Amino acid sequence: MTDKTPYTRTFKMLAGGADGKTVRVTIPRDVVKREAARRGLSFEDFLKSYNIRWEYNGFEGVIGTFVEITK
């Protein structure tokens, strides 16, 4: 992918989990498909092989990084 224009879109947050202690936000399918392709995986195999790690507290906002599931 040669286009470096940031993808910007706003998503609604939904409370979830026991007593609403977590918040769910969707990740656009195209973002996940792009990351799967970068790793030479199908969309389905990527979903089985990767989790997302959220990083926060040391800066404003939150950063999500795809990390391979270790077995």
Secondary structure, 3 states (H helix, E strand, C coil): CCCCCCCCCCCCCEEECHHHCEEECCCCHHHHHHHHHHCCCCHHHHHHHEEEEEECCCCCCCEEEEEECCC
